[in-house]
Amino acid sequence: MTRSAPPDPLDQNAQDPPAQDPPAQVPPALSPAAFAIVEPDGAFGPLVLSSPHSGASYPPAFIAASRLSALTLRRSEDAFVDELFAGCRAHGAPMLKALFPRAYVDVNREPYELDPRMFAQPLPAFANTASMRVAAGLGTIPRIVSEGLEIHRKPLDVAEALERIERLYKPYHRALRDLLARARARHGAAVLLDCHSMPTPAAHAGFERHRPDVVIGDRYGGSCDPDYTDCLESALRALGYRVQRNKPYAGGYITEHFGAASRACDAVQIEVSRALYMDERRIEKAFGFASLARDMTRVVGELAALAAAKAKAGAARDGAHDGAHEAAAE
């Protein structure tokens, strides 16, 4: 079952990608929903998945105003990641997935990480204009795509940026908070797996030997119980994947905010190499997609089982603690 957010008003005509790009599907216009929640097949457990960068519904006006083709914009997506992890529903884990692209609004940032160089008017005083992500061009409203290419033909209106944040960013984060609160209310605990993919880096000496298939990010141990990181690494290595921790991806704003900062849950990020499952130039699934998706379902299943076991043990401890207090009060 999928629940969706309210309709989006953008409905202008799309612009086709330039002829020099390789053939690929043109991304659809922004759908009537800003995000979707894929509910589990049965009873839900303490594990929740988030896919903030797999959205591929582009407002036609955004593409028309960009200096880049639709296909070039798409290369900043974590394309198909929501499908790679869709097996989570068999393990009692819901998934929240953005339908809008990260090039339009990046929900894995603070709400107001904004670059003053991008805007026609001064930014409000509460904007964070000095973060490293803003300096790199990768703020809440990005200035560049992942290949370092400038997105916009001309400065944006500040009002438009704030409207995107209100209409897309904030509802996504409210939905994620609600899912985690639901897990805590039912199980006394919540675990968040934030799902991403990583581009293949430029080849260099020793490239194949050192390139990881998967990077697990737990903010260097600060965002989750280490048992969850260990579980992911063990499950992935048992399936033959090369795994690294925290380098070069230690976890973005979602992992940091929900795990390390607010302790709303145990939060861990996973980055899967795009070379394993897609043609990165054409943004198309490759031969390995189906087998990788099966493996990710197995990995999520192990994480879900651990989360459920820990939640059950925590509930038993709390019950014993409450019983001891009641006995002492008699």
Secondary structure, DSSP 8 states (H G I E B T S, - for coil): -EEE--------------TTS----------S-SEEEE--SSS--SEEEEETT------HHHHHHBSS-HHHHHTTS-TTHHHHTGGGGGGT--EEEE-S-TTT--SSS-TTB--GGGBSS---TTSB--SHHHHTT-SSS-SB-TTS-B-BSS-B-HHHHHHHIIIIIHHHHHHHHHHHHHHHHHHS--EEEEEEEE------TTHHHH--SEEEESTTTTSS-HHHHHHHHHHHHHTT--EEESSS----HHHIIIIIIT-SSEEEEEEEEGGGTEETTTTEE-TTHHHHHHHHHHHHHHHHHHHHHHHHHHHHHHHHHHHHHHHHH-
